[in-house]
Amino acid sequence: MRDLINCLWFDGRGAEAALYYTGIFPNSAISSHLDINTEGKPSSEPMTVEFNLNGRAFVALNGGPQFTFNEAVSFQIMCDDQAEVDYYWEKLTDGGEESQCGWLRDRFGVSWQVVPVRMAQLLGDPDPEVVRRVVEAFMPMKKLDIGVLEAAARG
């Protein structure tokens, strides 16, 4: 296999989305675009925009209104600290909406989960009581708070 690429279907906002995402994630860029429409005619809105987010390949496809995003597919952002959680949460909820347990939908309807690496570590604790307390702490949260999770783990 040569590569595995994430393809996101948009209704005419693919270039806007690619520009938006590459402005948020480090080491990201738009690499190419195909300036034709779905009928093969020249278009001001490209049919596809190839871009990468921190080295991961994506294609924004302007395929039309037939399909929309839903929570069945999402992207997780694993964050090293609370500052990263806050940064991605602020950027991706701008024009979007918050949800539970670190989940959000951005302005294009794409679902993301902004997760501190520390939460995964706490959920892997061998003590089931620690895990229970951490789960109880994060379930009502929208944006995840590492300090609250650690306090819950300590009891």
Residue pairs with C-beta under 8 A, 6 or more apart in sequence:
3 57
4 57
5 57
5 58
5 59
6 56
6 57
6 58
6 59
6 75
7 58
7 59
7 61
8 14
8 17
8 58
8 59
8 60
8 61
8 69
8 110
9 61
9 63
9 67
9 69
10 17
10 60
10 61
10 62
10 63
10 108
11 62
11 63
11 64
11 65
11 68
12 45
12 62
12 64
13 62
13 108
14 45
14 46
14 48
14 49
14 60
14 61
14 62
15 33
15 45
15 46
15 49
15 60
15 62
17 60
17 108
17 110
18 30
18 49
18 51
18 58
18 60
19 30
20 107
20 108
21 28
21 51
21 53
21 58
22 28
22 29
22 30
22 51
22 52
22 53
24 88
24 91
24 92
25 53
25 54
26 54
27 52
27 54
27 55
28 51
28 52
28 53
28 54
29 51
29 52
30 49
30 50
30 51
31 50
31 51
31 52
32 49
32 50
33 46
33 48
33 49
33 50
34 46
34 47
34 48
34 49
35 42
35 43
35 44
35 46
35 47
36 42
36 43
36 46
36 47
37 43
37 45
37 47
37 62
38 47
38 62
38 63
38 64
45 62
46 62
47 61
47 62
48 59
48 60
48 61
48 62
49 59
49 60
50 57
50 58
50 59
51 58
51 59
51 60
52 58
68 109
69 105
69 108
69 109
69 110
69 111
70 109
70 111
71 99
71 103
71 105
71 111
73 111
74 103
74 110
74 111
74 112
74 113
75 110
75 111
75 112
75 113
76 112
76 113
76 115
77 84
77 88
77 112
77 113
77 114
77 115
78 115
78 116
78 117
78 120
79 85
79 88
79 114
79 115
79 116
79 117
80 116
80 117
81 116
81 146
82 116
82 145
82 146
82 147
84 116
85 102
85 114
85 115
85 116
85 143
85 144
85 145
85 146
86 143
88 112
88 114
89 104
89 114
89 143
92 104
92 106
92 112
92 114
93 104
93 106
94 107
95 106
95 107
96 104
96 105
96 106
96 107
97 104
97 105
98 104
98 142
98 143
99 105
99 111
99 142
100 139
100 140
100 141
100 142
101 113
101 138
101 139
101 141
101 142
101 144
102 113
102 114
102 115
102 119
102 138
102 141
102 142
102 143
102 144
103 111
103 112
103 113
104 111
104 112
104 113
104 114
104 142
105 111
105 112
106 112
114 143
114 144
115 144
116 144
116 146
116 149
118 146
118 149
118 150
119 134
119 138
119 144
119 146
119 149
122 130
122 131
122 134
122 149
122 150
122 153
123 131
123 134
123 135
125 131
125 134
125 153
129 155
130 153
130 155
133 152
133 153
133 155
134 149
134 152
134 153
136 152
137 148
137 149
137 151
137 152
138 144
138 149
141 148
